[in-house]
Amino acid sequence: MELHAYTRTINDIFAANKKYIVPRFQREYSWSKDEVNELWEDIISNIEIIDNHEFHHEEHFIGALVLVGEDKSQELKIVDGQQRLTTLTIFLSALCERFMTIENKTLAEAIYNNFIAGKDSDGEDYFKLQNESPKPFFQTRIQYIEKENEKNEPNTEEEKTLLKSYEQLYENLSRENLSEVFKDFKIDQNPNYERLLKEIRNQLLLYLKVIYITVKEEYQAYTIFETLNARGINLSFVDLIKNKLFKELKKQHPDDTAKTKWKKLRSLMSSREGLGSLETFVRHWWISRYSYVSAKHLYKAFRKKWNTNEINASQFIDDLISDAEKYIKIASPNLDDWKHQHDKDIYRSLNALKIFNVSQNRPFILSLFRAKEAKIIKFSELKNIFKFIETFHFTFTAVCSMRPSGIEASYSKAARDIFQAKSQKNLTDIIMNFKNQLKKRIPNKNIFQEKFEKLKYPNNQKLINYIFVLIEVSKSETKEFQPEDLTLEHILPQSSGKDDCLGKIGNLLPLGKNLNQKAGNKSFQEKIKIYQESEFYITREFVANNYQTWGEEQINERTNELADYCYDLLQTKL
């Protein structure tokens, strides 16, 4: 493999009449605030102001830039260094905008025309950094000198990250911030502020240096890409898997199908709040099908199957997309996903698991959804196992906060068994064995009571709401009532000052919003008259108990009674 390496400044790179193209196998832009800040410090810390207000610049090396193509080529593909080049482009664009704010359009256009954009031999405009993934957002909102801010909002995670980096650097370049960084240099007047911006520009362009490496053939890029990151340095296992798949799926005409599908996968995993990262999904997906491994060892497991021809690249991506469509309904449940009345119970269980902040069960639920799609599980059985998982995690996780060691491995094993199940009977046996395993982990009543008593409003507001809905539904004769819009009323008002017991469950009652507002801070006896108007079973029972006084003793007693009721109720659901 023939390599050419040189030392180059950022000026050398961007002033050249070249396009730097982010290729299809590269990961999306992902620099965090800390990484952007580190580059900022690399630039600012190497600028020194000496006594006579002259500037002194130190050279600083920021790593390697590996490119595919001849050094004399007009187009070069980025193998390594994409994140740095993108952030430097963002930095230059933020500088450009700062010059515009002080009405120095000449300096702004000089940066834009020399280092961000260019013209080809036919006089056509182009951007020197070419990236199709976040197009047109990156081009119109960040690179272009006349930014289209209002009509161009970020949609994907990559676009949001690009915008955050731009806003961070734009803010760093503000007069106020630079006054703090360069305290000995007065920049309250435009000429000094302009001069400082020019010195920062010079530091970036003339004193930041890279090792500029080129290789001739694109096929060599995949090998270099993996070799440079073989130990996971700077890259996640998802990036390495993507590189392997794209190397296999070379067809790019009439459409780069692999790239299109991967973009769809990324889009799915950023389509809702609370989905987690793509890495989390891919790991959950892998351990639901193949083997139980940590994120650290997943790529090694992938390569083992790849090298034995157990993975078909095209099918692999298709399966990821198909299961991502199921996964988003698991991780971020939406009522619109469950339009039929008989599906509502599954939605409520998924929503409960979200309230409990549980994710270890997602591989198992993903396998259940695949079984449902394959029609090898009865709906009644599906509904029952969801209710079991919900009940288990309410007790084990939400209330008792038990150590989850081994739980994810058990879910993974059951998920893989379901994935391989060939019949309804086989699947039923797997679910039964799995339920028996989890039942052994259920905490006893004493532990449950002890932890239940420590639940407080508002810290555990969503969980306490869930508990009152659970109890209310259990007392409803038809079991159809779902009081999901209930509000919580403090029997002993928050203004009483007795903070130790105010937020306990025993001091709370479900009330409709209007009755809650009506009760306000009234006396206990006045509140009882208002509670009599409520249609909630729990509130009616409270009134029927005919309490004459209400204080800490009664609150603790009622908290214990509710804990007993909940634990006994849950035993009937396991």
KEVEXZA-966458 format. One record per residue (C-alpha): residue number from 1; x, y, z. Coordinates in steps of 0.5 Angstrom, whole numbers. Each point is the difference from the previous one (the first is absolute). Layout:
BEGIN
NUM|X|Y|Z $
...
***
This chain:
BEGIN
1|0|0|0 $
2|3|7|-2 $
3|0|5|5 $
4|2|8|-1 $
5|0|4|6 $
6|2|7|1 $
7|-1|6|6 $
8|-5|5|-2 $
9|-4|6|3 $
10|-7|1|0 $
11|1|5|-5 $
12|4|-5|-5 $
13|-6|-4|0 $
14|-6|5|-1 $
15|3|5|-4 $
16|2|-6|-5 $
17|-6|0|-6 $
18|-2|-7|3 $
19|-6|-3|2 $
20|0|-5|6 $
21|-5|-5|0 $
22|-3|-4|6 $
23|-1|-7|-3 $
24|-6|-4|1 $
25|4|-5|6 $
26|1|6|4 $
27|-4|1|7 $
28|-4|6|1 $
29|3|6|3 $
30|0|-1|8 $
31|4|5|3 $
32|-2|1|7 $
33|1|7|4 $
34|6|-2|3 $
35|3|-2|-6 $
36|-1|6|-4 $
37|2|4|7 $
38|7|-4|-1 $
39|1|3|-7 $
40|-2|7|2 $
41|5|-1|6 $
42|5|-3|-5 $
43|-1|7|-4 $
44|0|5|5 $
45|5|-2|5 $
46|5|0|-5 $
47|-1|8|-1 $
48|4|4|4 $
49|0|8|1 $
50|6|3|2 $
51|1|6|3 $
52|0|5|-6 $
53|-7|-3|-2 $
54|4|-4|-5 $
55|-3|-7|-1 $
56|5|-6|0 $
57|-3|-7|-3 $
58|3|-7|2 $
59|-1|-6|-5 $
60|-5|-6|2 $
61|0|-7|-3 $
62|-8|-2|0 $
63|1|-7|-3 $
64|0|-4|-7 $
65|-4|1|-6 $
66|-1|-6|-4 $
67|-3|1|-7 $
68|-1|-4|-6 $
69|3|2|-7 $
70|6|3|-3 $
71|3|7|3 $
72|-2|3|-6 $
73|-7|-2|-1 $
74|-6|5|1 $
75|-4|-5|4 $
76|3|-3|6 $
77|-4|-5|5 $
78|1|0|7 $
79|2|-6|3 $
80|2|3|7 $
81|-1|7|3 $
82|-7|1|-2 $
83|-2|2|7 $
84|6|5|0 $
85|-1|3|-7 $
86|-8|1|1 $
87|1|4|7 $
88|6|4|-3 $
89|-5|2|-6 $
90|-6|1|5 $
91|6|5|4 $
92|1|4|-6 $
93|-7|1|-2 $
94|-1|2|7 $
95|6|5|-1 $
96|-3|2|-6 $
97|-7|2|3 $
98|4|4|6 $
99|3|4|-5 $
100|-7|1|-4 $
101|-3|3|7 $
102|6|5|1 $
103|-2|2|-7 $
104|6|-2|-4 $
105|-2|-4|-5 $
106|6|0|-4 $
107|4|-4|5 $
108|-6|-5|1 $
109|0|-1|-8 $
110|7|-1|0 $
111|-1|-6|5 $
112|-6|-2|-4 $
113|3|0|-7 $
114|7|-3|2 $
115|-1|-5|5 $
116|-7|-2|0 $
117|-3|1|-7 $
118|4|0|-7 $
119|-2|0|-7 $
120|2|-6|-5 $
121|3|1|-7 $
122|-7|1|-3 $
123|-1|6|5 $
124|-5|-4|4 $
125|0|1|8 $
126|1|-6|4 $
127|2|-1|8 $
128|7|-3|1 $
129|-3|-5|6 $
130|-5|-4|-4 $
131|-5|-4|5 $
132|-6|-3|-3 $
133|-3|-3|7 $
134|-2|7|3 $
135|-2|3|-7 $
136|-3|5|-1 $
137|0|2|8 $
138|8|1|0 $
139|1|3|-6 $
140|-6|5|1 $
141|0|1|7 $
142|8|0|2 $
143|4|0|-7 $
144|-4|6|-4 $
145|2|7|2 $
146|-7|2|-1 $
147|-3|-5|5 $
148|-7|-2|0 $
149|-1|-1|7 $
150|-8|1|1 $
151|-2|-5|-5 $
152|5|-5|1 $
153|-1|-4|7 $
154|4|-6|2 $
155|-3|-7|-1 $
156|5|-5|1 $
157|5|-1|6 $
158|5|1|-5 $
159|-3|7|-2 $
160|-1|2|7 $
161|7|-2|2 $
162|3|5|-6 $
163|-5|5|3 $
164|3|0|7 $
165|7|0|-2 $
166|-1|6|-4 $
167|-4|4|5 $
168|5|-2|5 $
169|6|3|-4 $
170|-4|6|-2 $
171|-1|1|7 $
172|7|-1|2 $
173|2|5|-5 $
174|-5|6|3 $
175|3|6|2 $
176|-2|-2|7 $
177|3|-6|0 $
178|7|2|-3 $
179|0|6|5 $
180|1|-6|6 $
181|5|-4|-4 $
182|4|6|-2 $
183|0|4|6 $
184|6|5|-1 $
185|-3|1|-7 $
186|-5|6|0 $
187|-5|-2|-6 $
188|-6|4|2 $
189|1|4|-6 $
190|-1|-3|-7 $
191|7|1|-3 $
192|3|-4|6 $
193|-5|-6|0 $
194|1|0|-8 $
195|7|-1|1 $
196|-1|-5|5 $
197|-4|-4|-4 $
198|5|0|-6 $
199|5|-2|5 $
200|-4|-6|1 $
201|-1|-1|-7 $
202|7|0|-1 $
203|1|-5|5 $
204|-5|-5|-3 $
205|3|1|-7 $
206|7|1|1 $
207|2|-4|6 $
208|-4|-6|1 $
209|3|-6|-4 $
210|-1|-7|-2 $
211|3|-6|-3 $
212|-3|0|-7 $
213|0|-7|-2 $
214|-3|-2|-7 $
215|-1|-7|-3 $
216|-2|-2|-7 $
217|-5|-5|0 $
218|-7|1|4 $
219|0|-8|1 $
220|6|1|4 $
221|-4|6|4 $
222|-5|-6|4 $
223|7|-3|2 $
224|3|6|3 $
225|-6|2|3 $
226|-1|-6|4 $
227|7|-1|1 $
228|1|7|3 $
229|-6|-2|5 $
230|1|-7|1 $
231|0|1|7 $
232|-6|4|0 $
233|4|7|1 $
234|-5|5|-2 $
235|-5|-4|-3 $
236|-6|-4|3 $
237|-1|-8|-2 $
238|-6|3|-4 $
239|5|4|-5 $
240|4|-6|-1 $
241|-6|-4|-1 $
242|-2|5|-5 $
243|7|0|-4 $
244|0|-7|0 $
245|-7|0|-4 $
246|1|6|-4 $
247|7|-4|-3 $
248|-4|-6|-2 $
249|-6|4|-3 $
250|3|4|-5 $
251|-5|1|-5 $
252|-2|8|0 $
253|-4|1|-7 $
254|-5|1|-1 $
255|0|1|8 $
256|4|-1|5 $
257|-4|-5|4 $
258|4|-1|6 $
259|1|7|1 $
260|-8|1|-1 $
261|-2|-5|5 $
262|5|2|5 $
263|-2|7|0 $
264|-7|-3|1 $
265|2|-4|6 $
266|3|7|3 $
267|-6|3|-2 $
268|-4|-5|4 $
269|4|0|6 $
270|-1|8|1 $
271|-7|0|-2 $
272|-2|0|7 $
273|2|3|7 $
274|3|-5|5 $
275|2|-6|-5 $
276|7|0|2 $
277|6|0|-5 $
278|1|-4|-6 $
279|5|-4|4 $
280|-5|-2|5 $
281|-5|-2|-5 $
282|5|-5|-4 $
283|3|-3|6 $
284|-7|-2|3 $
285|-2|-2|-7 $
286|7|-4|0 $
287|-1|-4|6 $
288|-8|-1|-1 $
289|3|-4|-6 $
290|7|-3|0 $
291|4|0|7 $
292|0|4|6 $
293|6|5|0 $
294|2|7|3 $
295|1|6|-5 $
296|7|-1|1 $
297|0|-7|-3 $
298|-5|1|-5 $
299|4|1|-6 $
300|4|-6|1 $
301|-6|-4|0 $
302|-2|3|-6 $
303|6|-1|-4 $
304|0|-8|3 $
305|-6|-1|-4 $
306|2|4|-6 $
307|6|-4|-1 $
308|-4|-6|0 $
309|-5|3|-5 $
310|-6|0|5 $
311|-2|7|-2 $
312|-3|2|-6 $
313|2|8|-1 $
314|-7|2|-3 $
315|-4|-5|4 $
316|4|3|6 $
317|-2|7|-1 $
318|-7|-2|-2 $
319|-1|-3|7 $
320|2|5|3 $
321|-5|5|-3 $
322|-5|-5|1 $
323|1|-1|8 $
324|2|8|1 $
325|-8|1|-3 $
326|-2|-4|6 $
327|5|2|5 $
328|-2|7|0 $
329|-7|-2|2 $
330|3|-3|6 $
331|5|5|2 $
332|-4|6|-1 $
333|-8|-3|0 $
334|-5|5|-3 $
335|-7|-2|0 $
336|-1|1|-7 $
337|4|-6|-1 $
338|-6|-4|3 $
339|-6|2|-4 $
340|-4|-6|2 $
341|-4|0|7 $
342|3|-7|2 $
343|7|2|-1 $
344|0|6|5 $
345|2|-5|5 $
346|7|-1|-3 $
347|1|8|-1 $
348|-2|1|7 $
349|5|-6|2 $
350|6|3|-4 $
351|-2|7|3 $
352|1|-2|7 $
353|7|-3|-2 $
354|2|7|-2 $
355|-3|3|6 $
356|5|-6|4 $
357|6|2|-5 $
358|1|-7|-1 $
359|4|-2|-7 $
360|2|-7|2 $
361|-6|-3|-3 $
362|0|3|-7 $
363|4|-6|-3 $
364|-6|-4|3 $
365|-5|4|-2 $
366|3|1|-7 $
367|0|-8|-1 $
368|-8|0|2 $
369|-1|5|-5 $
370|3|-4|-5 $
371|-4|-6|2 $
372|-6|4|-1 $
373|1|2|-7 $
374|2|-8|-1 $
375|-7|-2|3 $
376|3|-5|5 $
377|-2|3|6 $
378|-7|1|2 $
379|-3|7|2 $
380|-2|-2|7 $
381|7|-3|1 $
382|3|7|-2 $
383|-4|4|4 $
384|1|-5|6 $
385|8|1|-1 $
386|-1|7|0 $
387|-4|1|6 $
388|5|-5|4 $
389|6|4|-3 $
390|-3|7|3 $
391|-2|-3|6 $
392|7|-3|1 $
393|4|6|-1 $
394|-5|4|4 $
395|2|-4|6 $
396|7|-1|-1 $
397|2|6|-4 $
398|-5|6|1 $
399|-1|-1|8 $
400|5|-4|3 $
401|6|2|-5 $
402|3|-7|1 $
403|7|-2|-3 $
404|-1|-2|-8 $
405|6|-4|0 $
406|-2|-6|-5 $
407|-7|3|-2 $
408|3|2|-7 $
409|3|-6|-2 $
410|-6|-4|2 $
411|-4|4|-4 $
412|5|-1|-6 $
413|0|-7|1 $
414|-8|-1|0 $
415|0|5|-6 $
416|5|-4|-4 $
417|-4|-6|1 $
418|-6|3|-2 $
419|3|2|-6 $
420|2|-7|-2 $
421|-7|-3|2 $
422|-4|-4|-5 $
423|-7|-1|3 $
424|-5|3|5 $
425|2|-5|5 $
426|7|1|-1 $
427|-1|7|2 $
428|-5|-1|5 $
429|5|-5|4 $
430|6|6|-1 $
431|-5|5|3 $
432|-2|-4|6 $
433|7|-2|2 $
434|2|7|-1 $
435|-5|2|5 $
436|2|-5|5 $
437|7|3|0 $
438|-2|7|1 $
439|-5|-2|6 $
440|6|-2|4 $
441|2|7|0 $
442|-6|3|2 $
443|1|4|7 $
444|-3|-2|6 $
445|-6|4|3 $
446|4|3|6 $
447|5|3|-5 $
448|-5|2|-5 $
449|-4|4|6 $
450|7|3|3 $
451|1|3|-7 $
452|-7|2|-2 $
453|0|4|7 $
454|6|4|-3 $
455|-4|2|-7 $
456|-1|8|1 $
457|-4|5|-5 $
458|3|3|-4 $
459|6|-4|-1 $
460|-4|-6|-2 $
461|-6|4|-3 $
462|-1|-5|-6 $
463|1|-6|4 $
464|-5|2|6 $
465|-5|2|-6 $
466|1|-7|-3 $
467|-1|-3|7 $
468|-7|3|1 $
469|-2|-2|-7 $
470|2|-7|2 $
471|-4|0|6 $
472|-6|4|-3 $
473|0|-5|-6 $
474|0|-6|5 $
475|-6|3|4 $
476|-4|1|-7 $
477|-5|-5|-1 $
478|0|0|-7 $
479|8|1|0 $
480|-1|5|-6 $
481|1|6|3 $
482|7|3|-1 $
483|0|7|4 $
484|7|2|-4 $
485|-2|8|1 $
486|-1|-1|8 $
487|4|6|4 $
488|3|-1|7 $
489|-3|3|6 $
490|4|1|6 $
491|-5|-1|6 $
492|4|3|5 $
493|2|7|-4 $
494|7|1|-2 $
495|-1|7|4 $
496|0|-4|6 $
497|8|0|1 $
498|0|-8|2 $
499|5|-1|-6 $
500|2|-7|3 $
501|-7|-3|-2 $
502|-3|4|-5 $
503|2|-3|-6 $
504|-1|-7|2 $
505|-5|-4|-4 $
506|-5|-1|7 $
507|-1|8|-1 $
508|-2|0|-7 $
509|-7|-1|-3 $
510|-2|-1|-8 $
511|-4|6|-1 $
512|-3|3|-7 $
513|3|7|-2 $
514|-6|4|2 $
515|-1|-3|7 $
516|8|0|2 $
517|0|8|-2 $
518|-7|0|4 $
519|4|-3|6 $
520|6|4|0 $
521|2|2|7 $
522|-7|-1|4 $
523|0|-4|7 $
524|-1|-7|0 $
525|-7|0|2 $
526|-2|5|-6 $
527|5|-5|-5 $
528|-4|-6|2 $
529|-7|3|-3 $
530|4|1|-6 $
531|3|-7|0 $
532|-8|-2|0 $
533|-1|2|-7 $
534|6|-4|-3 $
535|-1|-6|-4 $
536|6|-3|1 $
537|-1|-7|4 $
538|7|2|5 $
539|-3|7|2 $
540|-7|-3|1 $
541|3|-5|5 $
542|4|5|3 $
543|-6|4|2 $
544|-4|-6|2 $
545|6|-2|5 $
546|-3|7|4 $
547|7|2|2 $
548|-1|6|6 $
549|7|3|-1 $
550|6|-1|-4 $
551|7|0|1 $
552|7|-3|0 $
553|-3|-7|4 $
554|-6|-1|-5 $
555|5|2|-6 $
556|5|-6|2 $
557|-6|-5|1 $
558|-3|2|-6 $
559|6|-1|-4 $
560|1|-7|3 $
561|-7|-2|-2 $
562|1|2|-7 $
563|7|-4|0 $
564|-3|-6|2 $
565|-6|1|-5 $
566|5|1|-6 $
567|4|-6|2 $
568|-6|-5|1 $
569|-3|3|-6 $
570|7|-2|-4 $
571|0|-7|2 $
572|-6|-1|-4 $
573|3|2|-6 $
574|6|-4|0 $
***
